[in-house]
C-alpha cells in the first residue's frame, strides 16, 4: 500500500511540475499566424520562397509589412487580399502563372535509341545515357511531374507531359521535378510558346525530333516587338515584350511555336 501511495504521490508531483513549467516557458504565438495559414491553399509548394504555408504565414506576420503578402501564386489574388486584410496592409497585385512544357517530342516525333527497362522514373532514366529517347533534351514521359502535382493538372499523352490549364495553379513543384528542366512557369494571358528545349544545331535536331527548333531565326525576324530571340540554337519568348500577334508561329517552319494560351 505504501509503495502505491509513494508512486501515486510522485506521479502527482511530476504532473504539477510539468504544468508549472509549461506555464513558465510557454511560447506566446500570434493568433494572426493561424489566421493567415488558414487562408493560404496549404499546398506547401515553396513558390513564395519559404518552406511552406505556415513558414510564410509566420514571416508575413513577423515582417509587419516588410514581407510581401502577394507571394502565394497558387492562392492568387484572393489569398493575397485575405492575408492583407488580416495584417491590415495593402495586398498588391498577384500575377497568375501557369506551367508550360517546353517540348513537342511525342511518340510521333521521336524514336527510341534503346529499350529502357530500369526504374520507371524520369530521374532514373535520365541518369542512363540521358534517357532512351532520340532527343536527349526531351520529355522522358515516366511522369515524375505527374506524381508531384497537387492539382492533378499533368498527364502523359503519347509519351509527352501535358498541362491542363484549367487545373494548373502555377505552384511550380513540377518545374523542380523534371530532370531535363522542360517545365517552366510563365504569366497567364499569353497565347504562344516555344515548345522545345534542344540546344543542338538544326541538322542534329532534324535527325532526333521532327518537332524541334532548328534555330533558323525566321521567328526572330518576323516578330515586330523583338519579343523572340534565338540563342544557342533555341528560340525563346520574352513575355514582357510579347503581344501575342502570332507572326512567329506562322513563320516557324518546324511548327514548334504553338498557341498554348
Secondary structure, DSSP 8 states (H G I E B T S, - for coil): -HHHHHHHHHHHHHHHHHHHHHHHT-----HHHHHHHHHS------TTSSSSHHHHHHHHHHHTTSS-S---TTTHHHHHHHHHHHHTS-------EEEEE-----TTT--BSS---S-S-HHHHHTTTT-SBSSTTS---S-HHHHH-TT--EEEETTEEEE-TTT-----HHHHH-TT--EEEEETT--EEE-----S-HHHHHHH-TT------HHHHH-TT--EEEETTEEEE-TTT-----HHHHH-TT--EEE--
